Amino acid sequence: MRAGLVTVYAAALAIWHVAAQNSDPIATPSAACIEFNQRVFDKLERGQLADAEAAFSATTIGKEIGSGQSCAWLTLSNRARVIYLSGRFIEAELLAQQSLRILDKLYSRNDPIRFRTLQLLWSVQFQQGKFGNARQTFQSIRSLPLDTQQDRAMLHGAAAAQLQAEGQYKEAEPEYFKALTATDQAGRGETTEAAILLIGLATVQLIQGRYLDAGRTLDRALAIVHSAKDAIPMDRVSILGIRADLHSRQGKWQEAEEDMRLAISIVDRETRLDPVTLKRLLVNYGYVLRKANRRKEARSIEARAAAIHAPILANAIVDITELVSKEK
């Protein structure tokens, strides 16, 4: 089974209470726009990912939640985050880029208001294996002032993943611990933000051959996901994928097969992954099935993967409209 190299820190959707350096009312989302985005945020906090996405699909900027680019950048960014959490990275990247293009017109390049959208763009680039683009985005993130522990947690999480992708595992591990500490200090220690950081930490431990540590870390992540109100199906899929990798490295093919089978069942039932991610998951499942001497089932899964016209990214992890109406 191909080892997953990185796990990307995916923060929960957040509402920007506009405290940016630019106080121009033209650049500030309307009360109706902020209220709408807050309602979507509340759905996501309850783990209602499909409902959050449906709310964006049913709403048009300019008619229902206020007009202008001030609302467009916020809503596009938040919609991109919901799409990202659904596992559709290509679509999420395009939406995040649209949001940043609008932000460039409204705020200075060093305004902290850009942080969350840049962090999201970095995440989707990283998930797709666009490491050069992700590195450039990360440098933009590092240039911004950080105001909260949650922002610091995101920065340390991104730094850890960058180091991990470059093979600097010993250097990545303390960054994960710094991110976890900041997450806990922000009062988010039992949320999926912490769980996803734990997945990254477990991956580093796994790559270094520290299987006992990795197993304990994954158990802690899974316990959080089981109890967290903001947990979504992809959180569990991510943990199961990494745990299947752990089992396969130990030659525990039956346990690896059980984890992969459960991950695939979750994907089939509750998520709409982009083709690249789904194909990668199926290819890994087929490999595990063959190692578990389940060749007939392996051929069926391999045929399903082959029918998906998408490339396999060698260094990607195992995991897994128009909103703006033309202003007249």
N, C-alpha and C positions, 0 to 999 in steps of 0.2 A: 504494500500500500504506500502510495507516495506520501511523504511526510508533509504536513502543513508547516510552512515556514513562519507565518505571522498570523496574529489575530488582531484585528483592528478594533480600536476603542470606539464604540458607537454610543455617544451620549444620548440621553433622552431628549426629545423635542423640547425646546425651551422658548419662552416668550421674551423678546427683548423689550424691557420697559425702558423706552428710549432715553438713556442717560448719556448719549454720545456727545462728543465735543461740538458737533453741529446742532444747534438748537433751532434752526430754521424750521418754522411750521410746515413748510413745503416738504421737508424731508422726514417729517414725523407722521407715522401711520395714524389714521383717524381712530376715534374711540370705537366705532363700529368694527373697524378692521382688527384692532387689538382684541376686542371682545370675541370676534369670530375665531381668531387664532387661539385664544384662551380656551374656548369650548373644545377645539380640536385637541389641544394639549391635555385637557381633562380626560378625554376619551383615551388618549394614549397612556396616560398615567394609570388608567384602569385596565390596560392591556387590550383595548378595543381597536386594534390596528385596522381591521376592515372598515369599521365605522368611521374612523378618522379619514381614511382614504376616500370613502364615499362622500364625506362632507366636503372635501376639496373638489371632487368631481362635479358636485351639484351646485357649486357656487361660482359666480363670475365677478371678477373685480370690475368695479365701475358701476354696477347695478345694485348689488346687495350689500357690499361691505365697504363702500367708499371707493372713490376714483383716485387716479394718480399713481405715480411711480413709488411713492412712499409706502403704499399698501402692497404694491406688486412685489417689491423685493422681499418683504417679510413673508408674504403668503407663498411665494415661489420657494423660498428657503425652507419653510416649514413643510411644504408639500414634498420637496425633495427629500427631506429627512424621513417622512413617512414612507415614500417609495423605496428609499434605501433600506429601511427596516423590513420592508417586504421582500428584499433580496433582488430588486431590479436595479442594478448598479448603473447600467448605461443610461437609463432614463433619469435616474437621480443625478448623475453627473451633469447632464444637459440642463436640468432645472437649477442646480446650484450655480452653474456658470451664468445662466440668465440673471439670477439674483445678484451675483457679484457685479455684472456689467451695469446693473441699475445702481447698485451701491456706489460704484465708482463715480457716478454722476452726482450723487447726493452727499457723500462724505469723503474726507481725506483718506489717503492710503494707510495712515497710521491710527485711524479711529478704531477703538475697541469694538464698535458695533459690528465690524467685519469678522470678528473672531469665530463665532459659531458657524457661519456659512463657510468660511475658509476651512474650518476643522472638518466639516461635512464633506467638502470637496476633496480634501486630503484623504479621507476615509474611503470614498468611492474609487478614487484613483488607485489607492493601495490595494483595495480588494480586487481590482482588475489587473493587477500586476504592472501598472504604469508607474514604476518606481522612480523614474527620472522626473516625471511631472509631479509626483507626490513629494519628492524632495524639494522642488521649487516652491510648492505650496506650503510646505512645512517651514521654509525659511521666511515666508510672508507671515505665517502665524507667529513665529518667534519674535518678529519685530514689533508686535503689538503689546501695549500695556495690559496686564491682567489684573482684574479687580476682585475676583472671588476665588475661594478654594476650589469650586467646581471647575472654573477655567484652568486653574493650575493642575488639577487632576487630569484634564483633557490634554494639556501640554505635555505632562510627564508620560501619559499613556502613548501619545504620538511619538515622543522621543524614544520610548522603549521599543515600539514597533519598528521604527527606523533602524535602530541599532540591531534589532533582531534580524531584520531583512539583510543587513550587511554582515551577518554572521558574528556579531559581537555580543554573544549571549551573556557573558559574565557582566558586561556593562549594561545590558538591557534589564537584567533582573532587579537591580536597585531602583531603576526608574519606575518599574512596575510597583515596587513597594512604596515609593514616594507618591505615585498616583493613588494607590489604595489608601494611604494615610490621609491625603488631601480629600479624597472622597468621603472618608469616615468623618473628618473634621467638618465637612460640608453637610453632615447629617444624611448622607446617601450611602452609608455602609451596607445596608441591607437591600439595595435596589439592584436592578440589572446592570447599572453602570459599574458597580463593584464586581458583579458576576462576570462581565465581559473582560474586565481587567484580570480577573483570576484565570480566565481561559488563556489569556496571553501569557501570564506567568507560568501556567501549567505547560504550555507549549515550549517555553524556554527550558523548563526543567526536563521535559520529555526529550528534547533534542540533545541535551547533555547526558542522557542516560540515567537520570535520577527518577526512576519510575515510581518509587514509593512516594516521593514528594509530589510528583505530578498527579498521582492518583488521589492523594489527600486534597490537593488544591482543586481538582475537578469535582470531588465530592462536595466541597464547600460551595463551589459555584452552582452546582446542581441544586443544593439545598436552598440557596437564595432564589433561584429561578422558580422552584416549586412554590415558594411562599410569597414572592414579590408580586404586588398588584399590577406593576407595569410590565411584567414578563410577556413576551410574545413568542409564537412558535419557533421563529428562527433562533432565539436564544438557546432553546433546548436542542435544536438541530446542531448548532455549533458545538455544544458540549458533547453530544453523542458522537459527532464526527471525530473530535480530538480523542475521546475516550476509546473509540474503535481503533485509532492509530496506536494508542498506548497498548491495548490488548494485542494488536497484531505484532508489535515489536517484541512482545513477550511470548509470542507463539500461541496465544489464546484465541484461536480462530473462531471458535463457537461464540465466545463472548463478543468478539469484534463483529461477527455476523449479526448477532442480536441487536447490537447498538445501531448498526447501519440499517437494518431492516426497520427499526423503530423510527430512525431519522427519515427514511424514505416515506414511511406511512404518514408522518407528520406533514411532510412536504406535499404529498398527494392530497391530503385532506384539507390543509389549512393555509398553504402559502402558494404564491405564484412567483417562483424563482425565474430570473432571467436565464436564457438558454445555456450560457457558459457555465453558470453555477450549478444548474441542474445536471448538465452533462458530466461535470467534474464529480459530482456526488455519485452519479450512477456508475461511472467508470471505477471509482473506488469500491463501490459495493460489489461490482462484478469481480474485482480482484479478490476481495475477501471471500466471496462465495467459492471461488475456485480453490483457494487455500483451505477452505472448510470442506472440500470434496463435495460441493453441491454444484456440479458442472452443468446440469440441465437448467437449474435456476440461473446460474451465471450467464449461460448463453442467452436466456430471455432478457436479462438486464442489459447485457452488452448490445443486443439488438436494439433495445430501446434507446440506449445511449447513442448508437451509431445513427439512428434516425434523426437525431437532433443536430442540425447544421450549425455548429458553433465550435470554435477552437478550444483546446484544452490549454490552460495557462500553467506552464511548468512550475512556476513559483507561487501560485495562488494557494490560499488556505483551503482546507477541506471544510466545507461548510454547506459551510454551505458552503385640443388642449390649448389648448391655448387658454391660459388663465387671464392674460391681460387683454382686455378689449381695447380696440384702437380708439384713442381719444379723438373726439371730433373738435 
